[in-house]
Amino acid sequence: MSIETDIKQNTPFKTPYQRVVVNLIYTSNWLADSQSRLLKPYGITMQQYNVLRILRGQYPEPVKVSDITERMLDKMSNASRLVDKLVAKKYVLRTECPSDRRAVDVVITEKGMELLNRLDVLQTEWDQQQTCKLTPEEAILLSQFLDRMRE
């Protein structure tokens, strides 16, 4: 289906650049909605999932909240608040940084790792469902185009 059909647009876009921007925003929201539905039964948000994946990537080393903020996909997220919610769910531990008492270290717990392991299976299936219409070569090309837009 075309972006024009999906958003019920009757008039043509003014430029192909306008069309691609609208298409990117619409597709991003479509993917985010689908990802949120995948995570909802596990009681976590996309931003919390992102934090858990960042922590798993550094495990067993702790990560400062400020470093989590830098690596977040959603730059508008409040990493400290997200970490608090994950602490309450026992998915992460928060400790004072020994080298800088003003900083906070965060490490993923075994419970957090178990959740990610369960989600890995679902995420792989989800990735395949969402991108199955693209060949691997097309996926690589699309990623390169998106990277180029941000240069």
C-alpha positions in Angstrom: 0.0 0.0 0.0 1.2 3.5 -0.7 1.7 6.3 1.9 -1.0 8.3 0.1 -3.5 5.4 0.5 -2.5 4.8 4.2 -3.1 8.5 5.1 -6.0 9.0 2.7 -4.2 11.8 0.9 -6.1 13.0 -2.1 -3.6 15.6 -3.4 -0.1 14.8 -4.5 2.9 15.7 -2.4 4.6 18.9 -3.5 8.0 17.2 -3.8 9.4 13.6 -3.5 11.3 14.9 -0.5 8.1 15.9 1.2 6.7 12.4 0.4 9.7 10.6 1.9 9.6 12.7 5.1 5.9 11.9 5.6 6.5 8.3 4.8 9.4 8.0 7.2 7.4 9.6 10.0 4.3 7.4 9.3 6.5 4.2 9.0 8.4 5.1 12.2 5.1 5.5 14.1 3.8 2.3 12.6 6.8 0.3 13.7 6.8 1.9 17.2 3.1 1.0 17.7 3.8 -2.6 16.6 6.9 -2.8 18.9 4.9 -1.4 21.8 2.3 -4.1 21.4 5.0 -6.8 21.4 6.4 -5.4 24.7 3.1 -4.6 26.5 2.5 -8.1 27.9 5.8 -8.0 29.6 5.1 -4.6 31.3 7.8 -2.6 29.7 8.0 0.2 27.3 10.2 0.6 24.2 12.4 3.0 26.1 12.8 0.6 29.1 13.6 -2.1 26.6 16.2 0.1 25.0 17.8 0.7 28.5 17.9 -3.0 29.2 19.6 -3.7 25.9 22.2 -1.1 26.5 22.9 -2.6 29.9 23.1 -6.1 28.5 25.6 -4.9 26.0 27.9 -3.6 28.7 27.3 -6.5 31.2 28.9 -7.3 33.6 30.3 -3.7 33.7 28.0 -1.1 35.2 26.9 1.9 33.1 26.4 5.5 34.3 23.0 7.0 33.8 24.6 9.8 31.8 26.0 7.2 29.4 22.7 5.5 29.0 21.2 8.9 28.1 23.8 9.3 25.3 23.1 5.9 23.9 19.2 6.0 24.0 17.4 5.8 20.7 14.8 8.2 22.0 16.8 11.3 23.0 13.7 12.8 24.7 13.6 10.0 27.2 14.5 10.6 30.9 17.0 7.8 31.5 17.0 8.4 35.3 13.2 7.9 35.5 13.4 4.8 33.2 16.1 3.3 35.5 13.9 4.0 38.5 11.0 2.0 36.9 13.3 -0.8 36.0 14.7 -0.9 39.6 11.2 -1.2 40.9 10.6 -4.2 38.6 13.9 -5.7 39.7 15.4 -5.7 36.2 18.3 -3.5 37.1 20.4 -2.4 40.2 21.4 1.1 40.9 24.5 1.9 42.9 26.7 4.9 43.7 29.7 5.1 41.4 32.8 4.5 43.5 34.9 6.9 41.4 32.3 9.8 41.4 29.8 9.9 44.2 27.6 12.2 42.1 27.2 9.6 39.4 25.0 6.5 39.5 26.0 3.1 38.2 23.4 0.8 36.7 23.7 -2.9 36.0 21.2 -5.4 34.6 20.1 -8.1 37.0 19.6 -11.8 36.3 15.8 -11.2 36.1 16.5 -8.5 33.5 18.7 -10.8 31.5 16.0 -13.5 31.6 13.4 -11.1 30.3 15.7 -10.0 27.4 16.4 -13.7 26.6 12.6 -14.3 26.3 12.1 -11.1 24.3 15.0 -12.0 21.9 13.0 -14.8 20.4 9.9 -12.6 20.0 12.0 -9.8 18.6 13.6 -12.0 16.0 10.2 -13.1 14.8 8.9 -9.5 14.9 11.9 -8.3 12.9 11.3 -10.9 10.2 7.5 -10.1 10.1 8.1 -6.3 9.8 10.9 -6.6 7.2 10.0 -9.7 5.3 9.1 -7.8 2.1 12.7 -6.5 1.8 15.6 -8.6 0.6 18.7 -8.5 2.7 20.3 -6.3 0.0 17.3 -3.9 0.1 17.5 -3.7 3.9 21.2 -2.8 3.7 20.5 -0.2 1.1 17.6 1.3 3.1 19.9 1.6 6.2 22.6 3.3 4.1 20.1 5.8 2.8 18.8 6.5 6.3 22.4 6.9 7.5 23.1 9.3 4.7 20.1 11.5 5.6 21.5 12.0 9.0 25.0 13.0 7.8 
